[in-house]
Amino acid sequence: MLRYAPLTLSLCSLLGALACSQPRDSDRAVGGSSGSSGGSNNGGSRSLGGAGLEDGDAGSSGVSGASEGSGAPGASGSSGVSGVSGGGGAPGGSQGGGAPGASPSLLVFSRTAAYRHDSIPDGVQALRQLALTRGWQLAASEDSSQFSDAALARYNVVVFLSTTGDVLDDAQQAAFERFIRAGNGFIGIHSASDTEYDWSWYGGLVGAYFREHPTVQAADVVREDATNPASIGLPNRWHRTDEWYAFQSNPRANVHVLLSLDETSYAAGTAHMNGDHPIAWCHEYDGGRAFYTALGHTSESFTDPLFIGQLAGAVTWVLSR
């Protein structure tokens, strides 16, 4: 079980903080070295198999300049919801997240239909631990049949954890749209933006679609909002290693940017945003709230108290309507 240093977030006092959408490409690396990548392309992140998820691509440890989508599709996942955390029982309640005063209920969805990140099990485990420490209900699944009105009625927040490709059919997409319109929340992590390119509503929910990335490397993340729960505990300049996504469109006009990249601090190659590079944001969307962070490619991200604090703050913000 992952352990974290105590987080220095004071979230409860920020529930009323500032409120904070688009286009198609595979998750491909640009620049840097050549060769094909495997399931891990962070040059040293570990692959964990103990969370009930299969790794989609066994791979080399190097970072590639080839398409992440060039490997075999990842595992479609288990047929059900696994590991409810927090309150110990199955999440309960009606559409819109259950009875007033009940602990928040989260569904972590990590189905992949294209490239599969080795860090997914680490992310699931970290979110389970976070739920336990915060008293949240949490269930993890890769079963797309969870996207029905009846099943989604158990949750307040759906987390897309490094999903890729087309993961929901038309009926499931419609149910998810109703879930958001009922006032519920969405959190997208990393390749959630490399998902459902043909579903424009989803593109608006996330805020932007993935275009490309350079090799995994260190860069400076600049905090643009110091008061939002999802950024309050972060340094003004956050030097960290990750896979830095560039997007098909700049989301700034449609979202509230929380974090951006200093493009002078790393070798972006062609994967740049012309100097204005949002990397995490939030917004009100179609009756609900949405948060997205492009961080989270590496397994190490999910043992980083600052990154876990960002996710904890994101849950707080999407729930604070």
NUDREN-493741 format. One record per residue: residue number from 0; residue in one letter; chain; x, y, z of N, C-alpha, C in turn. Coordinates in steps of 0.001 Angstrom, whole numbers. Example, Ala and Ser with C-alpha at 12.3 -4.5 7.8 and 13.67 -1.06 7.14 Angstrom:
2
k:r:c:nX:nY:nZ:caX:caY:caZ:cX:cY:cZ
0:A:A:13190:-5690:7800:12300:-4500:7800:13200:-3300:7800 .
1:S:A:12850:-2250:7080:13670:-1060:7140:12900:30:7870 .
***
This chain:
321
k:r:c:nX:nY:nZ:caX:caY:caZ:cX:cY:cZ
0:M:A:856:-1198:0:0:0:0:884:1238:0 .
1:L:A:546:2184:-831:1325:3413:-908:1070:4285:308 .
2:R:A:2101:4939:738:1961:5862:1860:2381:7234:1410 .
3:Y:A:1802:8232:1957:2086:9591:1555:2427:10446:2761 .
4:A:A:3261:11378:2509:3492:12395:3536:2234:13193:3710 .
5:P:A:2001:13688:4885:782:14480:5092:715:15607:4100 .
6:L:A:-430:15791:3523:-622:16865:2550:-873:18179:3268 .
7:T:A:-356:19222:2714:-491:20538:3345:-1562:21343:2665 .
8:L:A:-2656:20680:2386:-3778:21381:1763:-4811:21713:2812 .
9:S:A:-5337:22856:2735:-6459:23234:3581:-7629:23445:2660 .
10:L:A:-8373:22366:2404:-9354:22387:1320:-10729:22869:1747 .
11:C:A:-11095:22519:2965:-12483:22789:3351:-12816:24259:3265 .
12:S:A:-11821:25096:3537:-12098:26530:3513:-12158:27078:2106 .
13:L:A:-11917:26216:1104:-11828:26719:-263:-12922:26186:-1158 .
14:L:A:-13996:25645:-566:-15060:25061:-1385:-15718:26066:-2291 .
15:G:A:-15666:27327:-1899:-16270:28340:-2752:-15255:29109:-3558 .
16:A:A:-14089:28503:-3829:-13015:29203:-4532:-13356:29424:-5987 .
17:L:A:-12469:30108:-6687:-12698:30503:-8075:-13055:29325:-8955 .
18:A:A:-14079:29479:-9784:-14405:28463:-10777:-13337:28486:-11848 .
19:C:A:-13167:27725:-11714:-12136:27833:-12690:-12858:28658:-13736 .
20:S:A:-14420:23688:-25604:-13882:23113:-25025:-13089:22812:-25849 .
21:Q:A:-9896:20647:-29714:-11101:19939:-29463:-11075:18865:-30540 .
22:P:A:-10748:18189:-31302:-10243:17684:-32534:-9739:16283:-32515 .
23:R:A:-7755:14957:-33511:-7579:13530:-33313:-6138:13147:-33590 .
24:D:A:-5649:12370:-32695:-4320:11883:-32906:-4057:10753:-31953 .
25:S:A:-3141:9880:-32281:-2729:8866:-31333:-1707:9469:-30391 .
26:D:A:-1458:8781:-29298:-518:9257:-28285:895:9023:-28786 .
27:R:A:1427:9946:-29616:2725:9693:-30213:3794:10618:-29649 .
28:A:A:4966:10074:-29544:6104:10866:-29088:6755:11526:-30287 .
29:V:A:7283:12715:-30073:7980:13409:-31138:9348:13823:-30642 .
30:G:A:10277:13970:-31586:11606:14402:-31207:12318:13335:-30418 .
31:G:A:13454:13710:-29854:14173:12788:-29003:14697:11597:-29770 .
32:S:A:14763:10468:-29093:15336:9280:-29676:14340:8564:-30553 .
33:S:A:14843:7655:-31372:13964:6891:-32232:13777:5505:-31670 .
34:G:A:12924:4727:-32335:12638:3382:-31878:11235:3303:-31359 .
35:S:A:10759:2089:-31102:9381:1913:-30661:9326:1792:-29170 .
36:S:A:8247:2296:-28593:8108:2262:-27145:7250:1101:-26737 .
37:G:A:7459:660:-25514:6616:-369:-24951:5616:235:-24016 .
38:G:A:5126:-593:-23077:4106:-128:-22167:4608:940:-21234 .
39:S:A:5908:1007:-21032:6471:2073:-20224:7432:2855:-21080 .
40:N:A:7273:4174:-21120:8255:4958:-21844:8770:6103:-21007 .
41:N:A:8893:5856:-19710:9481:6882:-18867:10903:6527:-18451 .
42:G:A:11434:5479:-19045:12831:5176:-18813:13114:4647:-17432 .
43:G:A:12123:4145:-16725:12426:3602:-15415:11240:3495:-14499 .
44:S:A:10067:3803:-14957:8912:3621:-14095:8624:2139:-13960 .
45:R:A:8077:1752:-12824:7878:341:-12588:6502:-91:-13051 .
46:S:A:6367:-1357:-13356:5085:-1920:-13768:4558:-2775:-12640 .
47:L:A:3404:-2440:-12132:2807:-3179:-11032:1585:-3916:-11522 .
48:G:A:1427:-5164:-11135:292:-5953:-11592:-631:-6354:-10482 .
49:G:A:-482:-5771:-9310:-1224:-6246:-8154:-2549:-5589:-7923 .
50:A:A:-3020:-4790:-8860:-4279:-4087:-8633:-5403:-4656:-9464 .
51:G:A:-5213:-5864:-9984:-6280:-6498:-10733:-6388:-5999:-12147 .
52:L:A:-5361:-5324:-12656:-5368:-4803:-14002:-4238:-5451:-14777 .
53:E:A:-4470:-5695:-16063:-3429:-6258:-16895:-2659:-5146:-17576 .
54:D:A:-1361:-5339:-17735:-573:-4404:-18520:-777:-4716:-19988 .
55:G:A:-1039:-3691:-20778:-1346:-3903:-22177:-117:-4163:-23012 .
56:D:A:934:-3414:-22801:2133:-3551:-23613:3331:-3810:-22722 .
57:A:A:3972:-4975:-22917:5263:-5140:-22291:6235:-4322:-23104 .
58:G:A:7193:-3658:-22477:7949:-2748:-23309:9361:-2497:-22852 .
59:S:A:10070:-1835:-23701:11415:-1397:-23382:11349:-223:-22450 .
60:S:A:12466:40:-21806:12464:1123:-20830:12826:2456:-21442 .
61:G:A:13158:2485:-22716:13563:3734:-23331:12397:4576:-23752 .
62:V:A:12673:5850:-24000:11668:6768:-24498:11765:6791:-26009 .
63:S:A:10634:6763:-26698:10693:6622:-28134:10203:7840:-28863 .
64:G:A:10498:7847:-30142:9934:8856:-31019:8836:8275:-31860 .
65:A:A:8354:7091:-31523:7310:6424:-32301:5976:6558:-31617 .
66:S:A:4965:6054:-32249:3606:6175:-31729:3388:5282:-30530 .
67:E:A:2874:5842:-29447:2489:5012:-28313:1357:4094:-28708 .
68:G:A:585:4503:-29675:-535:3689:-30116:-130:2567:-31038 .
69:S:A:1178:2388:-31281:1603:1375:-32215:1612:-15:-31621 .
70:G:A:1540:-124:-30316:1503:-1426:-29682:105:-2000:-29698 .
71:A:A:-25:-3206:-29179:-1337:-3833:-29110:-2213:-3091:-28138 .
72:P:A:-3515:-3067:-28381:-4411:-2395:-27453:-4280:-2977:-26062 .
73:G:A:-4497:-2137:-25079:-4413:-2584:-23702:-5604:-3423:-23314 .
74:A:A:-5503:-3990:-22139:-6573:-4834:-21642:-7842:-4044:-21476 .
75:S:A:-8936:-4656:-21834:-10211:-3963:-21696:-10725:-4016:-20284 .
76:G:A:-10124:-4870:-19465:-10423:-4782:-18049:-11398:-5813:-17558 .
77:S:A:-11657:-5736:-16270:-12515:-6687:-15625:-13968:-6379:-15882 .
78:S:A:-14795:-7368:-15656:-16224:-7192:-15914:-16922:-6889:-14614 .
79:G:A:-16709:-5719:-14101:-17349:-5353:-12858:-16597:-4259:-12166 .
80:V:A:-17054:-3898:-10991:-16427:-2850:-10204:-15632:-3521:-9109 .
81:S:A:-14401:-3102:-8920:-13569:-3737:-7918:-13210:-2772:-6814 .
82:G:A:-13038:-3331:-5635:-12382:-2642:-4546:-13013:-1358:-4097 .
83:V:A:-14237:-1400:-3598:-14814:-197:-3030:-14037:182:-1790 .
84:S:A:-13601:1428:-1711:-12800:1907:-600:-13558:2967:170 .
85:G:A:-13043:3310:1311:-13577:4440:2061:-14534:3988:3121 .
86:G:A:-15774:3785:2774:-16763:3418:3771:-16925:1931:3915 .
87:G:A:-16287:1153:3051:-16295:-283:3188:-17405:-970:2457 .
88:G:A:-18464:-290:2064:-19555:-916:1352:-19686:-350:-21 .
89:A:A:-20643:-867:-780:-20871:-345:-2114:-21427:1056:-2035 .
90:P:A:-21026:1912:-2951:-21569:3263:-2931:-23070:3232:-3104 .
91:G:A:-23756:4027:-2361:-25201:4054:-2474:-25696:5420:-2851 .
92:G:A:-26973:5528:-3061:-27555:6831:-3328:-28285:6881:-4630 .
93:S:A:-28885:8020:-4897:-29670:8233:-6093:-28867:9004:-7106 .
94:Q:A:-29459:9205:-8299:-28783:9989:-9335:-28392:11344:-8768 .
95:G:A:-27166:11741:-9066:-26676:12990:-8515:-25835:12761:-7288 .
96:G:A:-25519:11507:-6961:-24518:11249:-5950:-25014:10815:-4603 .
97:G:A:-26251:10444:-4459:-26686:9886:-3203:-27310:10904:-2277 .
98:A:A:-27581:10455:-1067:-28281:11273:-93:-27420:12432:364 .
99:P:A:-28066:13575:677:-27305:14714:1191:-26527:14313:2438 .
100:G:A:-25294:14772:2537:-24473:14468:3693:-23686:13180:3575 .
101:A:A:-23980:12334:2575:-23229:11099:2392:-21817:11418:1922 .
102:S:A:-20889:10518:2212:-19524:10733:1758:-19474:10669:235 .
103:P:A:-18593:11438:-369:-18497:11419:-1826:-18177:10027:-2357 .
104:S:A:-18748:9701:-3513:-18520:8415:-4156:-17859:8637:-5513 .
105:L:A:-16739:7954:-5744:-15975:8114:-6968:-15916:6800:-7733 .
106:L:A:-16036:6873:-9049:-15768:5750:-9934:-14484:6057:-10699 .
107:V:A:-13468:5224:-10541:-12224:5361:-11292:-12289:4407:-12476 .
108:F:A:-12263:4966:-13689:-12435:4205:-14924:-11124:4288:-15706 .
109:S:A:-10538:3135:-16029:-9223:3129:-16672:-9171:2188:-17877 .
110:R:A:-10274:2043:-18565:-10311:1200:-19766:-9434:1811:-20858 .
111:T:A:-8715:948:-21573:-7888:1404:-22676:-8231:626:-23934 .
112:A:A:-8387:1338:-25045:-8627:717:-26338:-7469:972:-27293 .
113:A:A:-6435:1670:-26822:-5230:1919:-27616:-4033:1718:-26694 .
114:Y:A:-3130:2667:-26626:-1965:2528:-25759:-2384:2385:-24300 .
115:R:A:-1639:1545:-23568:-1934:1354:-22151:-729:1747:-21303 .
116:H:A:-963:2632:-20367:105:3095:-19492:376:2094:-18364 .
117:D:A:1656:1819:-18149:2036:953:-17041:1689:1546:-15684 .
118:S:A:1508:2852:-15629:1244:3515:-14349:-203:3375:-13887 .
119:I:A:-1074:2768:-14682:-2492:2677:-14294:-2677:1976:-12950 .
120:P:A:-2082:805:-12717:-2269:189:-11397:-1790:1072:-10245 .
121:D:A:-700:1795:-10470:-210:2710:-9431:-1222:3818:-9166 .
122:G:A:-1842:4312:-10237:-2852:5345:-10074:-4072:4857:-9333 .
123:V:A:-4512:3642:-9670:-5662:3070:-8953:-5345:2922:-7475 .
124:Q:A:-4169:2370:-7184:-3790:2173:-5787:-3690:3491:-5036 .
125:A:A:-3104:4497:-5668:-2963:5792:-5009:-4321:6420:-4737 .
126:L:A:-5237:6300:-5688:-6568:6864:-5477:-7341:6097:-4420 .
127:R:A:-7133:4791:-4341:-7744:4021:-3244:-7251:4534:-1888 .
128:Q:A:-5942:4723:-1781:-5389:5195:-518:-5888:6590:-185 .
129:L:A:-5968:7444:-1191:-6490:8787:-969:-7926:8736:-472 .
130:A:A:-8739:7858:-1074:-10127:7722:-633:-10214:7260:816 .
131:L:A:-9347:6326:1184:-9347:5842:2559:-9014:6959:3539 .
132:T:A:-8027:7773:3195:-7621:8831:4114:-8641:9954:4186 .
133:R:A:-9421:10146:3109:-10400:11232:3078:-11813:10789:3441 .
134:G:A:-12034:9498:3636:-13365:9015:3953:-14303:9003:2764 .
135:W:A:-13746:8883:1553:-14566:8810:350:-14884:7363:13 .
136:Q:A:-15968:7155:-685:-16244:5870:-1318:-15558:5863:-2681 .
137:L:A:-14923:4757:-3044:-14266:4675:-4348:-14364:3260:-4885 .
138:A:A:-14715:3154:-6157:-14704:1883:-6868:-13911:2057:-8150 .
139:A:A:-13162:1028:-8539:-12373:1059:-9765:-12889:2:-10724 .
140:S:A:-13018:366:-11989:-13534:-567:-12984:-12985:-243:-14356 .
141:E:A:-12915:-1266:-15205:-12646:-1087:-16628:-13806:-1638:-17453 .
142:D:A:-14926:-1797:-16804:-16136:-2321:-17430:-17009:-1156:-17886 .
143:S:A:-17120:-956:-19197:-17875:188:-19706:-19366:88:-19450 .
144:S:A:-19861:-1105:-19076:-21289:-1212:-18742:-21623:-452:-17464 .
145:Q:A:-20610:0:-16735:-20876:864:-15587:-21478:2197:-16013 .
146:F:A:-21382:2520:-17297:-21917:3786:-17781:-23357:3596:-18242 .
147:S:A:-24204:3408:-17243:-25658:3390:-17399:-26231:4304:-16337 .
148:D:A:-27466:4733:-16525:-28070:5625:-15534:-28078:4989:-14155 .
149:A:A:-28429:3699:-14085:-28544:3039:-12786:-27190:2918:-12098 .
150:A:A:-26167:2531:-12843:-24852:2351:-12230:-24221:3690:-11855 .
151:L:A:-24312:4672:-12715:-23714:5971:-12429:-24413:6693:-11290 .
152:A:A:-25652:6314:-11003:-26394:6963:-9919:-25712:6787:-8574 .
153:R:A:-24780:5858:-8472:-24089:5614:-7202:-22941:6578:-6945 .
154:Y:A:-22614:7409:-7924:-21384:8193:-7830:-21627:9691:-7957 .
155:N:A:-20739:10445:-7351:-20694:11896:-7518:-19679:12323:-8562 .
156:V:A:-18606:11539:-8701:-17476:11902:-9560:-17019:10683:-10340 .
157:V:A:-16757:10871:-11636:-16121:9834:-12450:-14728:10312:-12819 .
158:V:A:-13740:9467:-12586:-12348:9755:-12897:-11928:8905:-14090 .
159:F:A:-11514:9531:-15193:-10919:8819:-16321:-9410:8811:-16094 .
160:L:A:-8889:7662:-15684:-7483:7508:-15353:-6729:6912:-16545 .
161:S:A:-6047:7747:-17309:-5221:7319:-18438:-5964:6391:-19397 .
162:T:A:-7220:6696:-19639:-7978:6001:-20666:-7399:6351:-22038 .
163:T:A:-7642:5485:-23030:-7243:5778:-24404:-8246:5163:-25373 .
164:G:A:-8403:5816:-26522:-9228:5285:-27594:-10721:5388:-27313 .
165:D:A:-11489:4602:-28047:-12949:4615:-27925:-13366:3601:-26870 .
166:V:A:-13787:4092:-25731:-14038:3215:-24589:-15511:3076:-24234 .
167:L:A:-16389:3917:-24793:-17816:3867:-24503:-18605:3817:-25807 .
168:D:A:-19710:3061:-25812:-20585:3065:-26981:-21580:4212:-26884 .
169:D:A:-22457:4329:-27873:-23354:5489:-27930:-24263:5587:-26713 .
170:A:A:-24829:4458:-26287:-25731:4477:-25134:-24982:4845:-23861 .
171:Q:A:-23775:4355:-23724:-22970:4672:-22548:-22541:6129:-22550 .
172:Q:A:-22245:6649:-23722:-21922:8067:-23814:-23107:8926:-23397 .
173:A:A:-24301:8549:-23846:-25502:9315:-23493:-25748:9292:-21990 .
174:A:A:-25523:8141:-21363:-25710:8047:-19913:-24706:8933:-19184 .
175:F:A:-23490:8983:-19676:-22479:9825:-19036:-22808:11302:-19208 .
176:E:A:-23326:11676:-20360:-23752:13063:-20547:-24844:13425:-19552 .
177:R:A:-25795:12528:-19340:-26854:12806:-18357:-26286:12922:-16948 .
178:F:A:-25301:12113:-16654:-24646:12163:-15337:-24047:13546:-15078 .
179:I:A:-23345:14084:-16053:-22755:15415:-15887:-23838:16484:-15822 .
180:R:A:-24844:16374:-16664:-25918:17375:-16666:-26704:17383:-15364 .
181:A:A:-26644:16287:-14618:-27306:16219:-13314:-26504:16930:-12230 .
182:G:A:-25369:17516:-12601:-24595:18290:-11634:-23419:17565:-11028 .
183:N:A:-23015:16470:-11631:-21919:15681:-11090:-20569:16119:-11669 .
184:G:A:-19509:15430:-11242:-18172:15869:-11578:-17381:14879:-12410 .
185:F:A:-16383:15411:-13126:-15463:14629:-13944:-14041:15052:-13635 .
186:I:A:-13140:14065:-13531:-11708:14319:-13424:-11006:13490:-14481 .
187:G:A:-10207:14131:-15323:-9417:13445:-16330:-7948:13507:-15979 .
188:I:A:-7274:12372:-16048:-5855:12287:-15720:-5082:11830:-16952 .
189:H:A:-4065:12569:-17313:-3110:12281:-18373:-3806:11943:-19694 .
190:S:A:-3808:10683:-20133:-4324:10372:-21466:-5841:10294:-21538 .
191:A:A:-6521:10798:-20533:-7960:11044:-20697:-8211:11961:-21884 .
192:S:A:-7208:12768:-22246:-7322:13632:-23422:-6985:12895:-24716 .
193:D:A:-6538:11646:-24628:-6242:10791:-25777:-7353:9752:-25942 .
194:T:A:-8575:10177:-25703:-9730:9290:-25595:-10910:9897:-26339 .
195:E:A:-11679:9055:-27018:-12970:9439:-27610:-12859:10664:-28526 .
196:Y:A:-12014:10556:-29540:-11823:11674:-30472:-13058:11979:-31315 .
197:D:A:-13935:11012:-31477:-15126:11213:-32305:-16357:11647:-31511 .
198:W:A:-16177:11963:-30263:-17274:12362:-29378:-16994:13800:-28943 .
199:S:A:-17566:14742:-29676:-17231:16151:-29450:-17632:16632:-28064 .
200:W:A:-18720:16111:-27528:-19124:16502:-26172:-18017:16161:-25179 .
201:Y:A:-17433:15000:-25326:-16354:14598:-24425:-15136:15503:-24587 .
202:G:A:-14833:15859:-25829:-13721:16783:-26047:-13934:18098:-25327 .
203:G:A:-15191:18574:-25341:-15501:19790:-24598:-15401:19601:-23102 .
204:L:A:-15782:18438:-22621:-15689:18136:-21188:-14240:18163:-20723 .
205:V:A:-13370:17476:-21444:-11952:17461:-21071:-11342:18839:-21266 .
206:G:A:-11683:19483:-22383:-11168:20816:-22660:-10278:20876:-23878 .
207:A:A:-9574:19785:-24192:-8705:19725:-25370:-8339:18273:-25625 .
208:Y:A:-8004:17956:-26872:-7520:16631:-27236:-5999:16643:-27368 .
209:F:A:-5393:15544:-26960:-3962:15325:-27092:-3506:15412:-28558 .
210:R:A:-2324:15971:-28772:-1720:16002:-30107:-422:15189:-30157 .
211:E:A:529:15513:-29306:1833:14847:-29316:2592:15195:-28044 .
212:H:A:3714:14506:-27863:4565:14802:-26713:6021:14561:-27064 .
213:P:A:6935:15238:-26398:8357:14933:-26559:8741:13772:-25646 .
214:T:A:10023:13489:-25546:10484:12465:-24619:10199:12880:-23176 .
215:V:A:10062:11908:-22312:9860:12174:-20891:11081:12911:-20349 .
216:Q:A:10828:14011:-19657:11923:14850:-19168:11413:15799:-18092 .
217:A:A:12328:16440:-17425:11972:17422:-16405:11603:18742:-17056 .
218:A:A:10686:19451:-16430:10251:20771:-16891:9716:21542:-15704 .
219:D:A:9534:22842:-15913:8955:23692:-14877:7475:23917:-15144 .
220:V:A:6670:23582:-14158:5237:23848:-14195:4985:25137:-13426 .
221:V:A:4245:26051:-14037:3979:27361:-13436:2556:27374:-12892 .
222:R:A:2426:27719:-11636:1094:27815:-11038:466:29154:-11409 .
223:E:A:-699:29121:-12056:-1396:30344:-12450:-2481:30750:-11469 .
224:D:A:-2983:29817:-10693:-4024:30114:-9708:-3569:29540:-8372 .
225:A:A:-3375:30401:-7403:-2900:29958:-6094:-4027:29698:-5114 .
226:T:A:-5281:29859:-5525:-6399:29749:-4589:-7319:28572:-4850 .
227:N:A:-7237:27957:-6024:-8098:26813:-6307:-7659:25605:-5478 .
228:P:A:-8576:24799:-4977:-8179:23629:-4185:-7204:22702:-4900 .
229:A:A:-7270:22639:-6232:-6395:21742:-6983:-5007:22315:-7231 .
230:S:A:-4760:23527:-6771:-3427:24111:-6956:-2902:24820:-5722 .
231:I:A:-3694:24926:-4686:-3295:25722:-3529:-2042:25193:-2844 .
232:G:A:-1823:23907:-2831:-660:23367:-2136:577:23235:-2993 .
233:L:A:540:23736:-4214:1656:23558:-5140:2588:24760:-5118 .
234:P:A:3862:24557:-5438:4779:25691:-5534:4469:26539:-6751 .
235:N:A:4896:27776:-6720:4670:28657:-7870:5408:28164:-9104 .
236:R:A:6575:27585:-8922:7293:26883:-9993:7585:25481:-9494 .
237:W:A:7052:24516:-10211:7105:23118:-9782:7960:22355:-10781 .
238:H:A:9177:22017:-10386:10094:21301:-11271:9857:19808:-11100 .
239:R:A:9416:19138:-12168:9110:17712:-12078:9306:17042:-13427 .
240:T:A:9392:15716:-13395:9554:14916:-14611:8235:14271:-14987 .
241:D:A:7852:14403:-16262:6619:13787:-16749:6676:13729:-18270 .
242:E:A:5607:13304:-18867:5449:13294:-20320:4553:14478:-20671 .
243:W:A:5141:15470:-21324:4483:16758:-21455:3653:16835:-22735 .
244:Y:A:2351:16745:-22559:1424:16756:-23688:1308:18143:-24308 .
245:A:A:1255:18163:-25632:761:19312:-26386:-605:18923:-26938 .
246:F:A:-1450:19903:-27153:-2850:19643:-27482:-3212:20172:-28866 .
247:Q:A:-4266:19614:-29440:-4698:20007:-30771:-5222:21436:-30805 .
248:S:A:-5672:21925:-29686:-6139:23306:-29578:-5781:23820:-28201 .
249:N:A:-5639:25130:-28091:-5356:25720:-26793:-6678:25913:-26049 .
250:P:A:-6839:25293:-24873:-8132:25362:-24175:-8375:26652:-23411 .
251:R:A:-7406:27550:-23363:-7474:28668:-22426:-8756:29481:-22534 .
252:A:A:-9289:29677:-23746:-10483:30505:-23916:-11720:29874:-23297 .
253:N:A:-11694:28563:-23049:-12892:27858:-22598:-12788:27268:-21197 .
254:V:A:-11626:27357:-20595:-11434:26764:-19278:-10713:27757:-18373 .
255:H:A:-10597:27396:-17113:-9817:28185:-16162:-8491:27458:-15944 .
256:V:A:-7414:28027:-16426:-6117:27377:-16358:-5544:27484:-14943 .
257:L:A:-5125:26352:-14418:-4509:26287:-13095:-2994:26208:-13182 .
258:L:A:-2503:25403:-14123:-1078:25197:-14284:-722:25287:-15760 .
259:S:A:459:25816:-16053:965:25845:-17425:2435:25445:-17415 .
260:L:A:2968:25162:-18605:4357:24781:-18748:5203:25967:-19186 .
261:D:A:6375:26079:-18616:7369:27004:-19116:8097:26284:-20249 .
262:E:A:7780:26631:-21494:8339:25912:-22634:9833:26153:-22811 .
263:T:A:10382:27140:-22100:11825:27348:-22163:12583:26420:-21224 .
264:S:A:11858:25670:-20393:12508:24852:-19366:12746:23414:-19800 .
265:Y:A:12338:23038:-21025:12530:21672:-21493:12598:21672:-23021 .
266:A:A:12974:20547:-23586:13107:20413:-25035:11796:19893:-25618 .
267:A:A:10925:20814:-26017:9598:20436:-26508:9632:19903:-27930 .
268:G:A:10643:20260:-28710:10627:19908:-30125:9412:20528:-30796 .
269:T:A:8698:19737:-31578:7471:20241:-32210:6270:20190:-31278 .
270:A:A:6433:19566:-30107:5305:19412:-29177:5203:20624:-28257 .
271:H:A:5009:21771:-28873:4887:22995:-28097:3530:23637:-28371 .
272:M:A:3229:24676:-27613:1968:25402:-27762:2248:26886:-27979 .
273:N:A:3316:27172:-28694:3675:28551:-29035:3810:29446:-27808 .
274:G:A:4343:28880:-26749:4619:29667:-25557:3476:29791:-24568 .
275:D:A:2269:29400:-24931:1119:29414:-24014:632:27978:-23879 .
276:H:A:1061:27319:-22821:929:25869:-22731:200:25422:-21465 .
277:P:A:-1127:25572:-21418:-1874:25043:-20272:-1614:23549:-20105 .
278:I:A:-1537:23109:-18871:-1282:21695:-18610:-2240:21107:-17568 .
279:A:A:-2954:21966:-16836:-4021:21517:-15924:-5034:22635:-15814 .
280:W:A:-6316:22267:-15797:-7365:23289:-15791:-8671:22727:-15246 .
281:C:A:-9640:23603:-15073:-10969:23194:-14626:-12000:24112:-15260 .
282:H:A:-13247:23681:-15274:-14318:24530:-15801:-15680:23936:-15475 .
283:E:A:-16675:24829:-15522:-18065:24405:-15468:-18433:23899:-16861 .
284:Y:A:-19159:22768:-16926:-19465:22215:-18243:-20806:21493:-18231 .
285:D:A:-21758:21976:-19018:-23029:21305:-19282:-23733:20860:-17999 .
286:G:A:-23722:21706:-16994:-24410:21409:-15739:-23543:20828:-14656 .
287:G:A:-22344:20377:-15005:-21450:19788:-14022:-20130:20523:-13959 .
288:R:A:-19166:19894:-13330:-17827:20471:-13232:-16793:19464:-13731 .
289:A:A:-15739:19966:-14379:-14696:19105:-14928:-13330:19653:-14579 .
290:F:A:-12410:18744:-14281:-11008:19060:-14030:-10166:18127:-14891 .
291:Y:A:-9077:18646:-15454:-8158:17819:-16223:-6727:18190:-15867 .
292:T:A:-5885:17174:-15705:-4451:17367:-15582:-3756:16445:-16569 .
293:A:A:-2804:16977:-17321:-2025:16142:-18232:-897:15418:-17512 .
294:L:A:-661:15727:-16263:354:15045:-15487:-91:13614:-15197 .
295:G:A:839:12756:-14826:479:11414:-14384:917:10290:-15292 .
296:H:A:1846:10535:-16214:2334:9454:-17083:3142:8424:-16299 .
297:T:A:3975:8887:-15406:4904:7991:-14719:4287:7369:-13475 .
298:S:A:4778:6179:-13135:4356:5562:-11879:4754:6414:-10690 .
299:E:A:5912:7062:-10799:6392:7891:-9689:5456:9042:-9369 .
300:S:A:4677:9488:-10351:3706:10565:-10086:2782:10195:-8941 .
301:F:A:2455:8912:-8854:1449:8486:-7888:2026:8185:-6508 .
302:T:A:3292:8501:-6322:3865:8534:-4973:4323:9937:-4611 .
303:D:A:3996:10907:-5440:4380:12301:-5227:3278:13006:-4448 .
304:P:A:3548:13423:-3210:2499:14077:-2420:1914:15313:-3087 .
305:L:A:2710:16043:-3858:2179:17230:-4530:1162:16846:-5599 .
306:F:A:1461:15812:-6370:517:15364:-7398:-737:14776:-6764 .
307:I:A:-577:13989:-5722:-1745:13432:-5027:-2575:14560:-4424 .
308:G:A:-1899:15589:-3918:-2634:16740:-3398:-3415:17451:-4475 .
309:Q:A:-2857:17528:-5690:-3589:18121:-6799:-4866:17339:-7075 .
310:L:A:-4787:16013:-7070:-5970:15189:-7322:-6996:15325:-6187 .
311:A:A:-6513:15374:-4956:-7426:15566:-3835:-8158:16895:-3955 .
312:G:A:-7415:17945:-4307:-8042:19246:-4490:-9008:19267:-5651 .
313:A:A:-8716:18497:-6707:-9621:18416:-7847:-10956:17811:-7447 .
314:V:A:-10911:16767:-6622:-12164:16178:-6138:-12946:17210:-5331 .
315:T:A:-12266:17901:-4458:-12924:18944:-3673:-13585:19986:-4574 .
316:W:A:-12853:20437:-5606:-13402:21481:-6458:-14608:21004:-7264 .
317:V:A:-14534:19817:-7871:-15670:19365:-8698:-16907:19085:-7850 .
318:L:A:-16713:18841:-6571:-17852:18596:-5682:-18438:19881:-5092 .
319:S:A:-17721:20990:-5195:-18110:22187:-4449:-19009:23098:-5269 .
320:R:A:-20117:22567:-5718:-21080:23362:-6486:-22081:24016:-5565 .
***
